[in-house]
Amino acid sequence: MVKQKEIKIKYPEARVRAINSNLAKKNTTIEVEIMESLNQIYKKHVKPEVREFIEELEGDEPVVSKKSRTIIEEHP
């Protein structure tokens, strides 16, 4: 399994509840949305050759959100 780093952020509770309420209607979670955003940031700021190297080291394992156990796979 790929070693993972937990990222903690503080955000106003009322806003989180509002987000969760709307995402539930779309059958998704805030964790899934954040993972997708992190993947976009990763692609935007990490050079392709570095991403390839990292992905080879990881063995092409999908990124997993521990909390929701949702698997996020990148599709080119």
N, C-alpha and C positions, 0 to 999 in steps of 0.2 A: 504494500500500500504506500502511496505517496505521502510523505511527511506534510502535514498541513499546519498552517498558522491561523489562529483565531484572531479576528479583527473585531474589536469592540468600539462602538461609537455611542455617543449620547445624542438623543434627539427628543424633542418634546413629545411626551406621552400621548397627548390628545391627537397630535398629527399621526403618530404611529397607529393609533386606534382607527382613525379615519382611513388611512391607507389600507390597513388590514380589512376593514369593512368592505371597501370597494374591490380589493383583490379577491376576496372570498367569492364575490359574485362572478368573477372571471375564472374561478377554479384554480387559483395560483396563490403563492405566498410571497411575503416581503423578502424572505430568504432567497427564493428563486429569482426575484427581480433584482436583488442586490448582486447575486452571483452573475447574472447576465450583464449587469453594468460593470462589474469588475473585469469580466472577460473582455468587454469592449475597451476598457481602459488599458488592459494588458496588451491587446492587439494594437492600440493606438500608440502606446509609448515604448513598447519593446520591439526592437528590430527583428525582422523575420528570421534572420540567421540565429539570433539568440533564442527566439521562441522555439525554433527547430531543435537546437541543442538541448534546451530544457525539456522539451517533449520527449526527446530520445532518452534522456535520463529517467524520466517518469515512466517510460514504457507505454506511452499512449493510454494511461489510465484516465478515466473520466474524472472530472472534478466533482467531489461529493460534498453536499451541505450536511454537516453532522446533525443539526437540529431537526430538519424535516426529512432527512435521509433521501433527499431528492437528488437524482443524478443529472448533472448538466453536461451534455456532450457538445463539443464544438463541431459544427458542420461547415466545411469550406464552401 
